[in-house]
Amino acid sequence: MFRREHSIPLRGSAAALCNNLSVLQLPTGNLRHFGVVHGPSAQLLSAAPEDGSLVQRQLQAKEGAGVSPTLITQVHWCVLPFRVLLVLTSHRGIQMFESDGSIMVYWHALDTGDAPPGTWSGRVLVFDIPAKGPNIMLSEELAGHQTSITDIATEPVQGGDCMADVVTADDSGLLCVWRSGPEFTLVTRIPGFGVPCPSVKLWQGIVAAGYGNGQVRLYEAMKGTLHVQISAHARTICALDLAPELLSAAEDTFVHIWKLSRSPESGSIEVEHCHGECVSNTQLCGARFCDPSGSSFAVTGYDLAEILRFSSV
């Protein structure tokens, strides 16, 4: 069971974008960092649960060529083995900052013009990141998709270098599973079925995909075999997260938590519903666990000027 905790105030409503909440908890200390997109800006909030203190920072999208306003499409902390970067994406380009947002270390401009291919061409850009400093380089472009990318998920490789560890999803519902390395290798393509896939996650070699029809599907990453299909929500799923249970949130106002396990006898994937939470009269747009154990989670909604927090009892 989970109970509602004190919410975190925002300066404006979260934009109506899927996956519109990023959470970072550093290994040292109990400080939690939240990132939310609101139009041309991203709000960064650092909250200390023990004393309720709150620090806010606002980042603006870098202006590119053109006269239309620059809107941020995603804010996300990328946790690498040797470094944490804060990444903002917009229709104009990609900005990378140090983890606290204080210094921009890299800017990558996307194509501009009347019909720019950049953010909806289906290209996936791969960057080489140094342990420190701004010498970030575009190393590869992955061309597995024909429509706009909706989400990217990764999983640390364990027990060998032949595992699939990256999955990308697009607006047609197609999933591409990759093996990372000096050059990325396409392992398999999982076809869509007529609805977008706004959110994906990787769990022990399993792809968890949330779709526009409210379904959550679990696939074998290496082969693309469907293991489980869950009719989880009545409307579009806006976010998935893992820690270690699976969290799903959708535009139907509900957040659900599911326990995933693998049968020791057959190896099949088993799913158990653990908790459901309704955020009344709210179009949810983001949800994330706040700690690695999954004992708390946070939720954002369109036209909701706060981050809602829940913790286990």
C-alpha positions in Angstrom: 0.0 0.0 0.0 1.0 3.6 -0.7 0.0 6.8 0.9 0.0 10.4 -0.4 2.9 12.5 0.8 3.5 16.3 0.7 3.6 17.4 -3.0 6.3 19.5 -4.6 5.1 22.8 -6.0 5.8 23.7 -9.6 6.0 27.2 -11.2 3.6 26.0 -13.9 1.8 23.0 -15.1 3.7 20.0 -16.6 3.4 20.0 -20.4 1.1 17.3 -21.9 4.0 15.1 -23.0 4.5 11.4 -22.3 7.4 10.6 -19.9 7.3 14.1 -18.6 9.0 13.5 -15.3 12.6 12.6 -14.6 13.9 11.6 -11.2 17.6 11.3 -10.0 18.7 10.1 -6.6 22.5 10.3 -6.1 24.2 7.5 -4.2 25.4 9.9 -1.6 22.8 11.7 0.5 19.1 11.6 0.5 18.5 14.4 -2.0 16.2 13.7 -4.8 16.2 15.7 -8.1 13.0 16.1 -10.2 12.8 17.4 -13.8 9.6 18.5 -15.6 9.1 20.1 -19.0 6.9 23.2 -19.3 6.8 24.7 -22.8 10.2 26.4 -23.6 11.6 25.7 -20.2 12.5 22.8 -17.9 12.0 23.0 -14.1 14.6 21.3 -12.0 13.8 20.7 -8.3 16.0 19.3 -5.6 14.1 18.1 -2.5 15.4 16.8 0.8 12.7 14.5 2.3 14.0 14.8 5.9 13.6 18.5 6.3 11.3 19.5 3.4 13.8 21.9 1.9 13.4 22.7 -1.8 15.8 24.3 -4.4 14.5 25.2 -7.9 16.3 26.0 -11.1 14.8 26.8 -14.5 16.5 26.0 -17.8 15.5 27.5 -21.1 15.7 25.8 -24.5 18.5 27.1 -26.7 17.2 29.0 -29.6 18.1 27.7 -33.1 17.4 29.0 -36.5 13.7 29.9 -37.4 11.1 32.2 -36.0 8.8 29.7 -34.2 9.3 29.3 -30.4 11.5 26.5 -29.2 9.7 23.9 -27.2 11.4 21.3 -25.0 10.3 17.8 -25.7 12.2 15.9 -22.9 14.3 16.4 -19.8 16.2 13.4 -18.6 19.2 12.5 -16.4 21.5 10.0 -18.2 23.4 8.0 -15.6 26.6 6.6 -17.0 29.1 4.4 -15.1 31.5 7.4 -14.8 29.3 10.5 -15.2 25.7 11.9 -14.8 24.5 14.3 -17.5 21.2 16.2 -17.7 19.9 16.2 -21.3 17.3 18.5 -22.8 15.8 17.8 -26.2 13.8 20.2 -28.3 12.7 20.7 -31.9 15.9 22.7 -32.4 18.5 20.4 -30.9 20.0 18.6 -27.9 21.5 20.3 -24.9 23.7 18.4 -22.4 24.4 19.8 -18.9 26.3 18.8 -15.8 23.9 16.9 -13.5 22.8 20.0 -11.6 22.0 22.0 -14.7 24.6 24.7 -13.9 26.9 24.3 -16.9 25.9 23.4 -20.5 28.7 21.2 -21.8 27.4 20.3 -25.3 24.9 21.6 -27.9 23.9 19.5 -31.0 21.7 21.4 -33.5 19.2 19.4 -35.4 18.2 20.1 -39.0 16.1 23.2 -39.6 13.7 24.3 -42.3 10.1 24.0 -43.3 10.2 20.2 -43.0 13.1 19.3 -40.7 13.9 15.6 -40.5 15.6 16.0 -37.1 13.3 15.1 -34.3 10.8 13.0 -36.3 12.9 11.3 -38.9 13.3 8.1 -36.8 17.0 8.6 -36.4 18.6 7.6 -33.1 21.8 9.6 -32.4 24.6 7.9 -30.4 27.2 10.1 -28.7 30.6 9.3 -27.2 30.8 10.8 -23.7 34.2 11.5 -22.0 34.6 11.0 -18.3 34.7 14.8 -17.9 34.8 17.9 -20.0 32.9 19.0 -23.1 34.6 16.8 -25.8 31.3 15.0 -26.6 31.1 13.6 -30.2 28.3 12.2 -32.4 29.6 8.7 -33.2 26.7 6.9 -34.9 23.2 7.3 -36.3 20.9 4.3 -36.0 18.3 3.9 -38.8 15.9 1.3 -37.6 12.8 3.5 -37.5 10.8 5.3 -40.1 8.6 7.4 -37.8 9.3 9.6 -34.8 11.1 8.1 -31.8 9.0 8.1 -28.6 11.3 6.5 -26.0 14.6 4.9 -25.4 15.5 2.4 -22.6 18.7 0.8 -21.6 19.9 -2.0 -19.2 23.4 -2.6 -18.0 24.8 -5.8 -19.5 25.3 -8.6 -17.0 27.0 -11.9 -17.6 28.5 -11.4 -21.0 28.6 -9.0 -24.0 26.1 -10.7 -26.3 22.9 -9.4 -24.6 20.5 -6.9 -26.0 20.8 -3.8 -23.8 19.0 -1.0 -25.7 15.5 -0.7 -27.0 14.0 2.2 -29.0 10.2 2.8 -29.7 8.4 4.9 -32.2 5.1 6.4 -33.0 4.0 3.5 -35.1 4.5 1.1 -32.2 7.6 -0.5 -33.7 10.3 -1.6 -31.3 14.0 -2.0 -32.2 16.3 -3.9 -29.9 20.0 -3.2 -30.1 23.3 -4.5 -28.7 25.5 -1.6 -27.8 29.3 -1.5 -28.4 31.8 0.4 -30.5 29.1 0.0 -33.2 25.5 -0.7 -32.4 24.0 -4.0 -33.8 20.3 -4.4 -34.5 19.2 -7.6 -32.7 15.5 -7.8 -33.6 12.5 -5.6 -34.7 9.2 -6.1 -32.9 6.4 -4.9 -35.2 3.7 -2.5 -34.0 0.0 -3.2 -34.3 -1.4 0.2 -35.3 -1.0 2.2 -32.0 2.0 4.2 -30.7 4.3 3.0 -28.0 5.0 6.0 -25.8 7.1 4.3 -23.2 9.5 1.3 -22.9 11.7 -0.3 -20.3 14.2 -3.2 -20.1 14.1 -5.8 -17.3 16.4 -8.8 -17.2 16.3 -9.3 -20.9 12.6 -8.5 -21.1 11.2 -5.5 -23.0 8.2 -3.9 -21.2 6.3 -1.7 -23.7 3.3 0.6 -22.9 1.0 1.4 -25.8 -1.6 3.9 -26.9 -4.5 1.4 -26.3 -3.6 1.0 -22.6 -1.9 -2.3 -23.0 1.5 -3.3 -21.5 3.3 -6.0 -23.4 6.3 -8.0 -22.2 8.6 -9.4 -24.9 11.8 -11.5 -25.0 14.4 -8.9 -26.0 16.7 -11.2 -28.0 13.9 -12.9 -30.1 11.0 -10.5 -29.8 8.7 -13.3 -28.5 5.6 -12.0 -26.7 5.4 -13.3 -23.1 2.6 -11.4 -21.5 -0.1 -9.0 -22.6 -1.8 -6.9 -19.9 -4.9 -4.8 -20.4 -3.5 -2.3 -17.8 -5.3 0.9 -18.6 -8.4 2.3 -20.4 -6.4 5.1 -22.2 -2.9 5.9 -23.6 0.0 4.8 -21.3 2.2 7.9 -20.7 5.0 6.4 -18.6 6.6 3.1 -17.4 9.3 2.7 -14.8 11.1 -0.2 -13.0 12.6 -0.4 -9.5 12.2 -3.5 -9.3 8.5 -3.6 -9.8 6.9 -2.2 -12.9 5.0 1.1 -12.7 2.6 2.1 -15.4 0.7 5.4 -15.6 -1.9 6.5 -18.2 -4.2 9.2 -19.3 -7.1 7.3 -17.5 -5.9 8.9 -14.2 -4.5 5.6 -12.8 -1.1 4.5 -11.7 -0.5 0.8 -11.3 2.3 -1.2 -9.9 3.0 -4.8 -11.1 5.3 -7.4 -9.7 7.3 -9.2 -12.4 9.0 -12.6 -11.8 10.3 -15.5 -13.9 9.1 -19.0 -13.1 12.1 -21.2 -12.1 10.4 -24.2 -13.7 9.4 -23.0 -17.1 11.2 -19.6 -17.3 8.0 -17.9 -18.2 7.2 -14.4 -17.1 4.6 -14.0 -14.3 2.8 -10.7 -13.5 1.0 -9.9 -10.3 -0.9 -6.6 -9.7 0.3 -5.0 -6.4 -1.3 -1.5 -6.2 -3.5 0.9 -8.0 -3.7 4.7 -7.4 -6.2 7.1 -8.9 -5.3 10.8 -9.4 -8.8 12.1 -10.0 -9.6 14.5 -12.8 -6.0 14.6 -14.0 -4.5 13.7 -17.3 -1.3 12.1 -16.2 1.9 12.7 -18.2 4.7 11.4 -16.1 5.5 8.9 -13.3 8.7 7.6 -11.8 9.9 5.6 -8.8 11.9 7.9 -6.5 14.3 5.3 -5.1 15.9 2.0 -6.3 13.8 -0.1 -3.9 10.5 1.2 -5.4 9.2 2.3 -2.0 8.0 5.7 -3.3 6.9 7.2 -6.6 6.0 10.6 -8.1 3.5 11.7 -10.6 2.9 14.7 -12.8 -0.2 15.7 -14.7 -1.3 18.3 -17.3 -2.8 21.4 -15.8 -1.4 20.3 -12.4 1.1 22.7 -10.8 2.7 20.2 -8.5 4.5 16.9 -8.4 2.5 14.3 -6.4 4.4 11.9 -4.2 3.4 8.6 -2.7 5.3 6.3 -0.3 4.8 2.8 0.9 3.3 2.2 4.4 
